[in-house]
Amino acid sequence: MQDVVLAMLAKEPSHGYHLREWLRRALGPLGESMNAGQIYVTLARLERAGLVVREPAEGPQDRKVYALTPAGQQRVAAWLTEVHWPKQDLTELHLKLAVARAARLADPVELVDLHRRELMGRLRQTQRALLAEPDGSTAGVLLEGVALRLQADLRWLQACEHFWAKTENAESKSEGA
């Protein structure tokens, strides 16, 4: 969650309310259960860590505007290229792609490709290990499960690539019109 908030602030300084609403829209039905105070707790932690600062706000005095510090900008750049498979949280990757596109930090299709290359390497390693196991090996069953999980994740990445490529094409056409 912290990295997603930082990446959203890379686009422009923002109020916690706007960040929360963006997250709810990006997550669709999954965002409905998000605790309203969670974004503010996250912003306070990021401020204590020196990754964001509060800026003077125009309008209601109780609204605080947050902006990235240089350390926060470095963290966003590092986060965009991190790959955590096979235990990648799909919601986090989804948000990473959405915020990368919304804030124009990176091309989501290129990020998907980065993740796909990592998964392909892990799948090859797993398949080699599986072939090296004797028939009836208990480790073989586990390796088969890992391979199946990686294959499913690769199919999901293919769906992500299709979606983001289609989104990019639609946006390019609307800008050209």
PyMOL CGO cylinders between C-alpha atoms (Angstrom):
from pymol import cmd
from pymol.cgo import CYLINDER

trace = [
    CYLINDER, 0.00, 0.00, 0.00, 2.81, 2.45, 0.87, 0.3, 1, 1, 1, 1, 1, 1,
    CYLINDER, 2.81, 2.45, 0.87, 4.45, 2.08, -2.53, 0.3, 1, 1, 1, 1, 1, 1,
    CYLINDER, 4.45, 2.08, -2.53, 1.14, 2.58, -4.34, 0.3, 1, 1, 1, 1, 1, 1,
    CYLINDER, 1.14, 2.58, -4.34, 0.51, 5.81, -2.41, 0.3, 1, 1, 1, 1, 1, 1,
    CYLINDER, 0.51, 5.81, -2.41, 4.03, 7.02, -3.18, 0.3, 1, 1, 1, 1, 1, 1,
    CYLINDER, 4.03, 7.02, -3.18, 3.57, 6.29, -6.87, 0.3, 1, 1, 1, 1, 1, 1,
    CYLINDER, 3.57, 6.29, -6.87, 0.26, 8.17, -6.94, 0.3, 1, 1, 1, 1, 1, 1,
    CYLINDER, 0.26, 8.17, -6.94, 2.01, 11.16, -5.39, 0.3, 1, 1, 1, 1, 1, 1,
    CYLINDER, 2.01, 11.16, -5.39, 4.64, 10.99, -8.14, 0.3, 1, 1, 1, 1, 1, 1,
    CYLINDER, 4.64, 10.99, -8.14, 2.01, 12.34, -10.51, 0.3, 1, 1, 1, 1, 1, 1,
    CYLINDER, 2.01, 12.34, -10.51, 1.20, 15.33, -8.33, 0.3, 1, 1, 1, 1, 1, 1,
    CYLINDER, 1.20, 15.33, -8.33, 0.83, 16.33, -4.66, 0.3, 1, 1, 1, 1, 1, 1,
    CYLINDER, 0.83, 16.33, -4.66, -2.54, 15.29, -3.32, 0.3, 1, 1, 1, 1, 1, 1,
    CYLINDER, -2.54, 15.29, -3.32, -4.95, 15.14, -0.39, 0.3, 1, 1, 1, 1, 1, 1,
    CYLINDER, -4.95, 15.14, -0.39, -5.47, 11.82, 1.37, 0.3, 1, 1, 1, 1, 1, 1,
    CYLINDER, -5.47, 11.82, 1.37, -9.12, 11.90, 0.30, 0.3, 1, 1, 1, 1, 1, 1,
    CYLINDER, -9.12, 11.90, 0.30, -8.20, 12.00, -3.40, 0.3, 1, 1, 1, 1, 1, 1,
    CYLINDER, -8.20, 12.00, -3.40, -5.68, 9.19, -2.96, 0.3, 1, 1, 1, 1, 1, 1,
    CYLINDER, -5.68, 9.19, -2.96, -8.27, 7.03, -1.23, 0.3, 1, 1, 1, 1, 1, 1,
    CYLINDER, -8.27, 7.03, -1.23, -10.85, 7.64, -3.95, 0.3, 1, 1, 1, 1, 1, 1,
    CYLINDER, -10.85, 7.64, -3.95, -8.33, 6.77, -6.68, 0.3, 1, 1, 1, 1, 1, 1,
    CYLINDER, -8.33, 6.77, -6.68, -7.54, 3.50, -4.91, 0.3, 1, 1, 1, 1, 1, 1,
    CYLINDER, -7.54, 3.50, -4.91, -11.21, 2.64, -4.53, 0.3, 1, 1, 1, 1, 1, 1,
    CYLINDER, -11.21, 2.64, -4.53, -11.82, 3.24, -8.24, 0.3, 1, 1, 1, 1, 1, 1,
    CYLINDER, -11.82, 3.24, -8.24, -8.70, 1.28, -9.26, 0.3, 1, 1, 1, 1, 1, 1,
    CYLINDER, -8.70, 1.28, -9.26, -9.70, -1.71, -7.12, 0.3, 1, 1, 1, 1, 1, 1,
    CYLINDER, -9.70, -1.71, -7.12, -13.37, -1.71, -8.10, 0.3, 1, 1, 1, 1, 1, 1,
    CYLINDER, -13.37, -1.71, -8.10, -15.45, -3.94, -5.81, 0.3, 1, 1, 1, 1, 1, 1,
    CYLINDER, -15.45, -3.94, -5.81, -12.31, -5.01, -3.93, 0.3, 1, 1, 1, 1, 1, 1,
    CYLINDER, -12.31, -5.01, -3.93, -11.78, -1.39, -2.85, 0.3, 1, 1, 1, 1, 1, 1,
    CYLINDER, -11.78, -1.39, -2.85, -15.16, -1.09, -1.14, 0.3, 1, 1, 1, 1, 1, 1,
    CYLINDER, -15.16, -1.09, -1.14, -13.89, -2.78, 2.00, 0.3, 1, 1, 1, 1, 1, 1,
    CYLINDER, -13.89, -2.78, 2.00, -10.89, -0.47, 2.31, 0.3, 1, 1, 1, 1, 1, 1,
    CYLINDER, -10.89, -0.47, 2.31, -10.76, 1.20, 5.71, 0.3, 1, 1, 1, 1, 1, 1,
    CYLINDER, -10.76, 1.20, 5.71, -11.14, 4.98, 5.32, 0.3, 1, 1, 1, 1, 1, 1,
    CYLINDER, -11.14, 4.98, 5.32, -8.39, 5.70, 7.83, 0.3, 1, 1, 1, 1, 1, 1,
    CYLINDER, -8.39, 5.70, 7.83, -5.88, 3.36, 6.21, 0.3, 1, 1, 1, 1, 1, 1,
    CYLINDER, -5.88, 3.36, 6.21, -4.67, 5.96, 3.72, 0.3, 1, 1, 1, 1, 1, 1,
    CYLINDER, -4.67, 5.96, 3.72, -4.06, 8.52, 6.47, 0.3, 1, 1, 1, 1, 1, 1,
    CYLINDER, -4.06, 8.52, 6.47, -2.12, 6.04, 8.61, 0.3, 1, 1, 1, 1, 1, 1,
    CYLINDER, -2.12, 6.04, 8.61, -0.05, 5.19, 5.52, 0.3, 1, 1, 1, 1, 1, 1,
    CYLINDER, -0.05, 5.19, 5.52, 0.63, 8.88, 4.80, 0.3, 1, 1, 1, 1, 1, 1,
    CYLINDER, 0.63, 8.88, 4.80, 1.72, 9.46, 8.41, 0.3, 1, 1, 1, 1, 1, 1,
    CYLINDER, 1.72, 9.46, 8.41, 4.15, 6.52, 8.20, 0.3, 1, 1, 1, 1, 1, 1,
    CYLINDER, 4.15, 6.52, 8.20, 5.54, 7.77, 4.91, 0.3, 1, 1, 1, 1, 1, 1,
    CYLINDER, 5.54, 7.77, 4.91, 6.01, 11.22, 6.38, 0.3, 1, 1, 1, 1, 1, 1,
    CYLINDER, 6.01, 11.22, 6.38, 7.87, 9.81, 9.41, 0.3, 1, 1, 1, 1, 1, 1,
    CYLINDER, 7.87, 9.81, 9.41, 10.06, 7.81, 7.02, 0.3, 1, 1, 1, 1, 1, 1,
    CYLINDER, 10.06, 7.81, 7.02, 10.96, 10.98, 5.11, 0.3, 1, 1, 1, 1, 1, 1,
    CYLINDER, 10.96, 10.98, 5.11, 9.33, 9.81, 1.88, 0.3, 1, 1, 1, 1, 1, 1,
    CYLINDER, 9.33, 9.81, 1.88, 6.59, 12.47, 1.78, 0.3, 1, 1, 1, 1, 1, 1,
    CYLINDER, 6.59, 12.47, 1.78, 6.13, 15.96, 3.18, 0.3, 1, 1, 1, 1, 1, 1,
    CYLINDER, 6.13, 15.96, 3.18, 3.05, 18.01, 3.94, 0.3, 1, 1, 1, 1, 1, 1,
    CYLINDER, 3.05, 18.01, 3.94, 2.65, 21.14, 1.88, 0.3, 1, 1, 1, 1, 1, 1,
    CYLINDER, 2.65, 21.14, 1.88, 0.54, 24.20, 2.65, 0.3, 1, 1, 1, 1, 1, 1,
    CYLINDER, 0.54, 24.20, 2.65, -3.00, 23.60, 1.45, 0.3, 1, 1, 1, 1, 1, 1,
    CYLINDER, -3.00, 23.60, 1.45, -5.47, 26.02, -0.06, 0.3, 1, 1, 1, 1, 1, 1,
    CYLINDER, -5.47, 26.02, -0.06, -9.06, 25.60, 1.05, 0.3, 1, 1, 1, 1, 1, 1,
    CYLINDER, -9.06, 25.60, 1.05, -10.28, 23.76, 4.15, 0.3, 1, 1, 1, 1, 1, 1,
    CYLINDER, -10.28, 23.76, 4.15, -7.66, 23.88, 6.89, 0.3, 1, 1, 1, 1, 1, 1,
    CYLINDER, -7.66, 23.88, 6.89, -8.16, 20.27, 7.91, 0.3, 1, 1, 1, 1, 1, 1,
    CYLINDER, -8.16, 20.27, 7.91, -7.08, 18.99, 4.50, 0.3, 1, 1, 1, 1, 1, 1,
    CYLINDER, -7.08, 18.99, 4.50, -3.40, 18.21, 4.18, 0.3, 1, 1, 1, 1, 1, 1,
    CYLINDER, -3.40, 18.21, 4.18, -1.58, 18.03, 0.86, 0.3, 1, 1, 1, 1, 1, 1,
    CYLINDER, -1.58, 18.03, 0.86, 1.22, 15.51, 0.59, 0.3, 1, 1, 1, 1, 1, 1,
    CYLINDER, 1.22, 15.51, 0.59, 4.12, 15.53, -1.88, 0.3, 1, 1, 1, 1, 1, 1,
    CYLINDER, 4.12, 15.53, -1.88, 7.05, 13.22, -2.55, 0.3, 1, 1, 1, 1, 1, 1,
    CYLINDER, 7.05, 13.22, -2.55, 10.51, 13.94, -1.24, 0.3, 1, 1, 1, 1, 1, 1,
    CYLINDER, 10.51, 13.94, -1.24, 13.57, 12.98, -3.33, 0.3, 1, 1, 1, 1, 1, 1,
    CYLINDER, 13.57, 12.98, -3.33, 13.83, 9.79, -1.23, 0.3, 1, 1, 1, 1, 1, 1,
    CYLINDER, 13.83, 9.79, -1.23, 10.18, 9.06, -2.06, 0.3, 1, 1, 1, 1, 1, 1,
    CYLINDER, 10.18, 9.06, -2.06, 10.88, 9.52, -5.77, 0.3, 1, 1, 1, 1, 1, 1,
    CYLINDER, 10.88, 9.52, -5.77, 13.79, 7.06, -5.53, 0.3, 1, 1, 1, 1, 1, 1,
    CYLINDER, 13.79, 7.06, -5.53, 11.57, 4.55, -3.74, 0.3, 1, 1, 1, 1, 1, 1,
    CYLINDER, 11.57, 4.55, -3.74, 8.92, 4.79, -6.50, 0.3, 1, 1, 1, 1, 1, 1,
    CYLINDER, 8.92, 4.79, -6.50, 11.53, 4.19, -9.21, 0.3, 1, 1, 1, 1, 1, 1,
    CYLINDER, 11.53, 4.19, -9.21, 12.85, 1.12, -7.37, 0.3, 1, 1, 1, 1, 1, 1,
    CYLINDER, 12.85, 1.12, -7.37, 9.35, -0.24, -6.66, 0.3, 1, 1, 1, 1, 1, 1,
    CYLINDER, 9.35, -0.24, -6.66, 8.28, -0.10, -10.30, 0.3, 1, 1, 1, 1, 1, 1,
    CYLINDER, 8.28, -0.10, -10.30, 11.00, -2.54, -11.30, 0.3, 1, 1, 1, 1, 1, 1,
    CYLINDER, 11.00, -2.54, -11.30, 10.69, -4.97, -8.33, 0.3, 1, 1, 1, 1, 1, 1,
    CYLINDER, 10.69, -4.97, -8.33, 9.46, -8.47, -9.12, 0.3, 1, 1, 1, 1, 1, 1,
    CYLINDER, 9.46, -8.47, -9.12, 8.22, -10.67, -6.27, 0.3, 1, 1, 1, 1, 1, 1,
    CYLINDER, 8.22, -10.67, -6.27, 7.14, -13.89, -7.94, 0.3, 1, 1, 1, 1, 1, 1,
    CYLINDER, 7.14, -13.89, -7.94, 5.90, -16.49, -7.23, 0.3, 1, 1, 1, 1, 1, 1,
    CYLINDER, 5.90, -16.49, -7.23, 4.33, -14.82, -4.19, 0.3, 1, 1, 1, 1, 1, 1,
    CYLINDER, 4.33, -14.82, -4.19, 3.41, -11.58, -5.96, 0.3, 1, 1, 1, 1, 1, 1,
    CYLINDER, 3.41, -11.58, -5.96, 0.29, -10.01, -4.54, 0.3, 1, 1, 1, 1, 1, 1,
    CYLINDER, 0.29, -10.01, -4.54, -1.89, -9.67, -7.63, 0.3, 1, 1, 1, 1, 1, 1,
    CYLINDER, -1.89, -9.67, -7.63, -3.70, -6.67, -6.18, 0.3, 1, 1, 1, 1, 1, 1,
    CYLINDER, -3.70, -6.67, -6.18, -0.39, -4.88, -5.66, 0.3, 1, 1, 1, 1, 1, 1,
    CYLINDER, -0.39, -4.88, -5.66, 0.76, -5.66, -9.19, 0.3, 1, 1, 1, 1, 1, 1,
    CYLINDER, 0.76, -5.66, -9.19, -2.59, -4.49, -10.56, 0.3, 1, 1, 1, 1, 1, 1,
    CYLINDER, -2.59, -4.49, -10.56, -2.23, -1.21, -8.66, 0.3, 1, 1, 1, 1, 1, 1,
    CYLINDER, -2.23, -1.21, -8.66, 1.40, -0.88, -9.76, 0.3, 1, 1, 1, 1, 1, 1,
    CYLINDER, 1.40, -0.88, -9.76, 0.31, -1.09, -13.40, 0.3, 1, 1, 1, 1, 1, 1,
    CYLINDER, 0.31, -1.09, -13.40, -2.63, 1.29, -12.89, 0.3, 1, 1, 1, 1, 1, 1,
    CYLINDER, -2.63, 1.29, -12.89, -0.62, 3.94, -11.07, 0.3, 1, 1, 1, 1, 1, 1,
    CYLINDER, -0.62, 3.94, -11.07, 2.31, 3.63, -13.48, 0.3, 1, 1, 1, 1, 1, 1,
    CYLINDER, 2.31, 3.63, -13.48, -0.11, 4.48, -16.29, 0.3, 1, 1, 1, 1, 1, 1,
    CYLINDER, -0.11, 4.48, -16.29, -2.10, 7.13, -14.42, 0.3, 1, 1, 1, 1, 1, 1,
    CYLINDER, -2.10, 7.13, -14.42, 1.00, 9.00, -13.24, 0.3, 1, 1, 1, 1, 1, 1,
    CYLINDER, 1.00, 9.00, -13.24, 2.87, 8.31, -16.51, 0.3, 1, 1, 1, 1, 1, 1,
    CYLINDER, 2.87, 8.31, -16.51, 5.73, 6.78, -14.52, 0.3, 1, 1, 1, 1, 1, 1,
    CYLINDER, 5.73, 6.78, -14.52, 6.18, 3.76, -16.77, 0.3, 1, 1, 1, 1, 1, 1,
    CYLINDER, 6.18, 3.76, -16.77, 4.53, 1.84, -19.58, 0.3, 1, 1, 1, 1, 1, 1,
    CYLINDER, 4.53, 1.84, -19.58, 2.36, -0.89, -17.99, 0.3, 1, 1, 1, 1, 1, 1,
    CYLINDER, 2.36, -0.89, -17.99, 3.02, -3.20, -20.96, 0.3, 1, 1, 1, 1, 1, 1,
    CYLINDER, 3.02, -3.20, -20.96, 6.78, -2.91, -20.34, 0.3, 1, 1, 1, 1, 1, 1,
    CYLINDER, 6.78, -2.91, -20.34, 6.26, -3.65, -16.63, 0.3, 1, 1, 1, 1, 1, 1,
    CYLINDER, 6.26, -3.65, -16.63, 4.18, -6.71, -17.52, 0.3, 1, 1, 1, 1, 1, 1,
    CYLINDER, 4.18, -6.71, -17.52, 7.00, -7.85, -19.82, 0.3, 1, 1, 1, 1, 1, 1,
    CYLINDER, 7.00, -7.85, -19.82, 9.51, -7.45, -16.97, 0.3, 1, 1, 1, 1, 1, 1,
    CYLINDER, 9.51, -7.45, -16.97, 7.36, -9.67, -14.76, 0.3, 1, 1, 1, 1, 1, 1,
    CYLINDER, 7.36, -9.67, -14.76, 6.80, -12.18, -17.56, 0.3, 1, 1, 1, 1, 1, 1,
    CYLINDER, 6.80, -12.18, -17.56, 10.55, -12.57, -18.16, 0.3, 1, 1, 1, 1, 1, 1,
    CYLINDER, 10.55, -12.57, -18.16, 11.08, -13.24, -14.45, 0.3, 1, 1, 1, 1, 1, 1,
    CYLINDER, 11.08, -13.24, -14.45, 8.27, -15.82, -14.38, 0.3, 1, 1, 1, 1, 1, 1,
    CYLINDER, 8.27, -15.82, -14.38, 9.53, -17.55, -17.53, 0.3, 1, 1, 1, 1, 1, 1,
    CYLINDER, 9.53, -17.55, -17.53, 12.96, -17.94, -15.93, 0.3, 1, 1, 1, 1, 1, 1,
    CYLINDER, 12.96, -17.94, -15.93, 11.45, -19.35, -12.76, 0.3, 1, 1, 1, 1, 1, 1,
    CYLINDER, 11.45, -19.35, -12.76, 9.22, -21.69, -14.75, 0.3, 1, 1, 1, 1, 1, 1,
    CYLINDER, 9.22, -21.69, -14.75, 12.24, -23.03, -16.68, 0.3, 1, 1, 1, 1, 1, 1,
    CYLINDER, 12.24, -23.03, -16.68, 14.12, -23.59, -13.41, 0.3, 1, 1, 1, 1, 1, 1,
    CYLINDER, 14.12, -23.59, -13.41, 11.13, -25.36, -11.89, 0.3, 1, 1, 1, 1, 1, 1,
    CYLINDER, 11.13, -25.36, -11.89, 10.63, -27.57, -14.95, 0.3, 1, 1, 1, 1, 1, 1,
    CYLINDER, 10.63, -27.57, -14.95, 14.33, -28.55, -14.95, 0.3, 1, 1, 1, 1, 1, 1,
    CYLINDER, 14.33, -28.55, -14.95, 14.10, -29.41, -11.25, 0.3, 1, 1, 1, 1, 1, 1,
    CYLINDER, 14.10, -29.41, -11.25, 10.93, -31.40, -11.86, 0.3, 1, 1, 1, 1, 1, 1,
    CYLINDER, 10.93, -31.40, -11.86, 12.58, -33.42, -14.64, 0.3, 1, 1, 1, 1, 1, 1,
    CYLINDER, 12.58, -33.42, -14.64, 15.49, -34.19, -12.30, 0.3, 1, 1, 1, 1, 1, 1,
    CYLINDER, 15.49, -34.19, -12.30, 13.18, -35.65, -9.63, 0.3, 1, 1, 1, 1, 1, 1,
    CYLINDER, 13.18, -35.65, -9.63, 12.59, -39.40, -9.63, 0.3, 1, 1, 1, 1, 1, 1,
    CYLINDER, 12.59, -39.40, -9.63, 9.09, -40.71, -10.31, 0.3, 1, 1, 1, 1, 1, 1,
    CYLINDER, 9.09, -40.71, -10.31, 6.96, -40.78, -7.17, 0.3, 1, 1, 1, 1, 1, 1,
    CYLINDER, 6.96, -40.78, -7.17, 8.99, -38.09, -5.44, 0.3, 1, 1, 1, 1, 1, 1,
    CYLINDER, 8.99, -38.09, -5.44, 7.08, -35.96, -2.94, 0.3, 1, 1, 1, 1, 1, 1,
    CYLINDER, 7.08, -35.96, -2.94, 9.17, -32.99, -4.04, 0.3, 1, 1, 1, 1, 1, 1,
    CYLINDER, 9.17, -32.99, -4.04, 7.95, -33.67, -7.59, 0.3, 1, 1, 1, 1, 1, 1,
    CYLINDER, 7.95, -33.67, -7.59, 4.36, -33.01, -6.54, 0.3, 1, 1, 1, 1, 1, 1,
    CYLINDER, 4.36, -33.01, -6.54, 5.38, -29.69, -4.98, 0.3, 1, 1, 1, 1, 1, 1,
    CYLINDER, 5.38, -29.69, -4.98, 7.40, -28.71, -8.06, 0.3, 1, 1, 1, 1, 1, 1,
    CYLINDER, 7.40, -28.71, -8.06, 4.43, -29.55, -10.26, 0.3, 1, 1, 1, 1, 1, 1,
    CYLINDER, 4.43, -29.55, -10.26, 2.27, -27.25, -8.14, 0.3, 1, 1, 1, 1, 1, 1,
    CYLINDER, 2.27, -27.25, -8.14, 4.82, -24.44, -8.42, 0.3, 1, 1, 1, 1, 1, 1,
    CYLINDER, 4.82, -24.44, -8.42, 4.93, -24.91, -12.21, 0.3, 1, 1, 1, 1, 1, 1,
    CYLINDER, 4.93, -24.91, -12.21, 1.15, -24.81, -12.45, 0.3, 1, 1, 1, 1, 1, 1,
    CYLINDER, 1.15, -24.81, -12.45, 1.01, -21.64, -10.35, 0.3, 1, 1, 1, 1, 1, 1,
    CYLINDER, 1.01, -21.64, -10.35, 3.64, -19.98, -12.54, 0.3, 1, 1, 1, 1, 1, 1,
    CYLINDER, 3.64, -19.98, -12.54, 1.73, -20.96, -15.69, 0.3, 1, 1, 1, 1, 1, 1,
    CYLINDER, 1.73, -20.96, -15.69, -1.47, -19.47, -14.27, 0.3, 1, 1, 1, 1, 1, 1,
    CYLINDER, -1.47, -19.47, -14.27, 0.38, -16.28, -13.35, 0.3, 1, 1, 1, 1, 1, 1,
    CYLINDER, 0.38, -16.28, -13.35, 1.77, -16.10, -16.90, 0.3, 1, 1, 1, 1, 1, 1,
    CYLINDER, 1.77, -16.10, -16.90, -1.75, -16.39, -18.33, 0.3, 1, 1, 1, 1, 1, 1,
    CYLINDER, -1.75, -16.39, -18.33, -2.89, -13.57, -16.05, 0.3, 1, 1, 1, 1, 1, 1,
    CYLINDER, -2.89, -13.57, -16.05, 0.04, -11.42, -17.20, 0.3, 1, 1, 1, 1, 1, 1,
    CYLINDER, 0.04, -11.42, -17.20, -1.03, -12.10, -20.78, 0.3, 1, 1, 1, 1, 1, 1,
    CYLINDER, -1.03, -12.10, -20.78, -4.50, -10.77, -19.92, 0.3, 1, 1, 1, 1, 1, 1,
    CYLINDER, -4.50, -10.77, -19.92, -2.88, -7.71, -18.28, 0.3, 1, 1, 1, 1, 1, 1,
    CYLINDER, -2.88, -7.71, -18.28, -0.75, -7.07, -21.35, 0.3, 1, 1, 1, 1, 1, 1,
    CYLINDER, -0.75, -7.07, -21.35, -3.80, -7.30, -23.61, 0.3, 1, 1, 1, 1, 1, 1,
    CYLINDER, -3.80, -7.30, -23.61, -5.76, -4.88, -21.41, 0.3, 1, 1, 1, 1, 1, 1,
    CYLINDER, -5.76, -4.88, -21.41, -3.00, -2.28, -21.11, 0.3, 1, 1, 1, 1, 1, 1,
    CYLINDER, -3.00, -2.28, -21.11, -2.09, -2.47, -24.81, 0.3, 1, 1, 1, 1, 1, 1,
    CYLINDER, -2.09, -2.47, -24.81, -5.76, -1.97, -25.69, 0.3, 1, 1, 1, 1, 1, 1,
    CYLINDER, -5.76, -1.97, -25.69, -6.01, 0.94, -23.22, 0.3, 1, 1, 1, 1, 1, 1,
    CYLINDER, -6.01, 0.94, -23.22, -2.91, 2.56, -24.74, 0.3, 1, 1, 1, 1, 1, 1,
    CYLINDER, -2.91, 2.56, -24.74, -4.26, 2.15, -28.28, 0.3, 1, 1, 1, 1, 1, 1,
    CYLINDER, -4.26, 2.15, -28.28, -7.64, 3.62, -27.33, 0.3, 1, 1, 1, 1, 1, 1,
    CYLINDER, -7.64, 3.62, -27.33, -5.98, 6.58, -25.63, 0.3, 1, 1, 1, 1, 1, 1,
    CYLINDER, -5.98, 6.58, -25.63, -3.67, 7.19, -28.62, 0.3, 1, 1, 1, 1, 1, 1,
    CYLINDER, -3.67, 7.19, -28.62, -6.67, 7.24, -30.96, 0.3, 1, 1, 1, 1, 1, 1,
    CYLINDER, -6.67, 7.24, -30.96, -8.57, 9.69, -28.77, 0.3, 1, 1, 1, 1, 1, 1,
    CYLINDER, -8.57, 9.69, -28.77, -5.55, 12.01, -28.58, 0.3, 1, 1, 1, 1, 1, 1,
    CYLINDER, -5.55, 12.01, -28.58, -5.17, 11.91, -32.37, 0.3, 1, 1, 1, 1, 1, 1,
    CYLINDER, -5.17, 11.91, -32.37, -8.82, 12.78, -32.96, 0.3, 1, 1, 1, 1, 1, 1,
]
cmd.load_cgo(trace, "trace")
